[in-house]
Amino acid sequence: MSFFGFGQTADIEIVFDDADKRKVAEVKTDDGKKEKLLLYYDGETVSGRVNVTLRKPGSKLEHQGIKVELIGQIELFYDRGNHHEFISLVKELARPGDLLQHTSYPFEFANVEKPYEVYTGANVRLRYFLRATIVRRLTDILKEVDIAVHTLCSYPDVLNSIKMEVGIEDCLHIEFEYNKSKYHLKDVIVGKIYFLLVRIKIKHMEISIIKRETTGSGPNTFTENETVAKYEIMDGAPVRGESIPIRVFLAGYDLTPTMRDINNKFSVRYYLNLVLMDTEDRRYFKQQEVTLWRKSDKSRLPLHNPHVPQTLTHNPPRLHSASSEENSARGISPSIPESSMARSISPSMADGDKHNGPTEMEQEKPEVVTNKLSNTHITNNEEESDEPAETPTTTEKPLIAEKPQIAEKPQIAEKPVLTRPESVEAAPSQ
C-alpha cells in the first residue's frame, strides 16, 4: 500500500530478448529446491527490456533515476552480511524526473565475460542476476532476476589413465585402474580392480563419488564432504588373480565441474573413493582425485568408445600379476613425480622404510591405520620394457614358413618339356 506517496507505486518486470529460444538450466536454491533459469555462456550478450508499470494509471511517479545492473557475486553462508561481487555492470535507463505512464526501457550488456559457473553448495553460493532499480528518496523499487551460467571446457581425447597399486602389508595387494583422469559430466568411468594378494576375509567392495567443498581461508576455512553416488561392485571374498570391472555412468548424478580457487573464495573437487570391508566390518579405503568438466552439447564430433579404456588400446594386453611379481622379485619401483598424481592424506613414513611396496589403504579409524605407507605407481613405460622378452617368438615365423619349397613345383612341371606322344598325356588322367 502507499500512504502519503510513500511505498511502492509501480511494478518492474525484466524481459529477456531471446527468452523463448534460449535453453534453461536447473539451479539449486538455498532451501535445496531447484528452479529453471535462462542459460548463458561466457562472452554472450545479455539484453532485454525493463518494463515499468504504474499501479494507478494517471498518477505520477517521482524518481531519482532508473537503472539496471548485471551482477555476479559470491555469498559465503558464514558471512552473509558481505557479498563479494566479481562482476558489476550498470546501465542508466532514465534520468531523474517524473513517470506519468507505463514505460519500457531497452538494455544490453554486450559480450559479457562470465568466468565462473553458477553454484550452490553447503557453505557458499555463486549467482548471476539482473537488478532493475527505480531510485527514490526514501525507499527504492527493486526487481531481481537470476540467470544461469555454465562454463565449457575441452580436453584432448587421449588422456592419461590412473593406475596404482594399493594394499595392506602382507595381507592385501590390489591394483586398480581408471581409464582417464578427466571426465565430462556425461562421461563413463571405466576401470578394473585386480587382486594380486588376498590374505584377509573381504566381505564386499564399493566405490563412491565424493564432492569436497572448501570455503574461506585461514581460521575461517570450512570443508564439507558429500557422497554424491555410492554402489557396490563386489560381494563376497575375492581370490588371487581375480579382476573386477568398474563402470560408472556420470550422467545420472547431480554433478558440477571441478572448481579450483574460485575468486580465492572456495573450491569444489571430486574424488573416487574405493572402499573394502572385511568380515569384522573394518573399512579400508583409497581416494583418488578426478577432474570433471562440462562439455558443449553442440559438439557432435566422433569420440572414443567410452566403454573401452583408451590407454589400454595402444599397448598389447598383459597380465598384471606377472609384472607385479617380477617387480617385487627384482625390487624395482617405478617413479612418477608427485605432482602428476594426488596423494590421499596418510601418515608419513619412517626414514628407514623402503618405498618398494604398494600404497597401503587407510582405515576409517585413525588408530587402526597401519604404520607403513608408501606410494607406488605403475606406468606404461615399464610395460614396454617387459614386452621385448616375448617378441623373439614372432621372429621365428620365417623359419617355420617353408613356403620357398613350393617353388620346386616347376620340377614337377617337367612334363611339358618331355616331348612324348599323345598316348603319354592320357597316363596322368588314368
C-alpha positions, 0 to 999 in steps of 0.5 A: 500500500502507499500512504502519503506517496510513500511505498511502492507505486509501480511494478518492474518486470525484466524481459529477456530478448531471446527468452523463448529460444534460449535453453534453461538450466536447473539451479539449486536454491538455498532451501535445496529446491531447484528452479529453471533459469535462462542459460548463458555462456561466457562472452554472450550478450545479455539484453532485454527490456525493463518494463515499468508499470504504474499501479494507478494509471494517471498518477505520477511517479517521482524518481531519482533515476532508473537503472539496471545492473548485471551482477555476479557475486559470491555469498559465503553462508558464514558471512552473509552480511558481505557479498563479494561481487566479481562482476558489476555492470550498470546501465542508466535507463532514465534520468531523474524526473517524473513517470506519468505512464507505463514505460519500457526501457531497452538494455544490453550488456554486450559480450559479457565475460562470465568466468565462473559457473553458477553454484550452490553448495553447503557453505557458499553460493555463486549467482548471476542476476539482473537488478532493475532499480527505480531510485527514490528518496526514501525507499527504492523499487527493486526487481531481481532476476537470476540467470544461469551460467555454465562454463565449457571446457575441452580436453584432448581425447587421449588422456592419461589413465590412473593406475596404482597399486594399493594394499595392506602389508602382507595381507592385501595387494590390489591394483586398480585402474581408471581409464582417464583422469578427466571426465565430462559430466556425461562421461563413463568411468571405466576401470578394473580392480585386480587382486594380486594378494588376498590374505584377509576375509573381504566381505564386499567392495564399493566405490563412491563419488565424493564432492569436497567443498572448501570455503574461506581461508585461514581460521575461517576455512570450512570443508564439507564432504558429500557422497554424491553416488555410492554402489557396490561392485563386489560381494563376497571374498575375492581370490588371487588373480581375480579382476573386477570391472568398474563402470560408472555412468556420470550422467545420472548424478547431480554433478558440477565441474571441478572448481579450483580457487574460485575468486580465492573464495572456495573450491569444489573437487571430486574424488573416487573413493574405493572402499573394502570391508572385511568380515569384522566390518573394518573399512579400508579405503583409497581416494583418488582425485578426478577432474570433471568438466562440462562439455558443449552439447553442440559438439557432435564430433566422433569420440572414443568408445567410452566403454573401452579404456583408451590407454589400454588400446595402444599397448598389447594386453598383459597380465598384471600379476606377472609384472607385479611379481617380477617387480617385487622379485627384482625390487624395482619401483617405478617413479612418477613425480608427485605432482602428476598424481594426488596423494590421499592424506596418510601418515608419513613414513619412517626414514628407514622404510623402503618405498618398494611396496604398494600404497597401503589403504587407510582405515576409517579409524585413525588408530587402526591405520597401519604404520607403513605407507608408501606410494607406488605407481605403475606406468606404461613405460615399464610395460614396454620394457617387459614386452621385448622378452616375448617378441623373439617368438614372432621372429621365428615365423620365417623359419617355420614358413617353408613356403620357398619349397613350393617353388620346386613345383616347376620340377614337377612341371617337367612334363611339358618339356618331355616331348612324348606322344599323345598316348603319354598325356592320357597316363596322368588322367588314368 
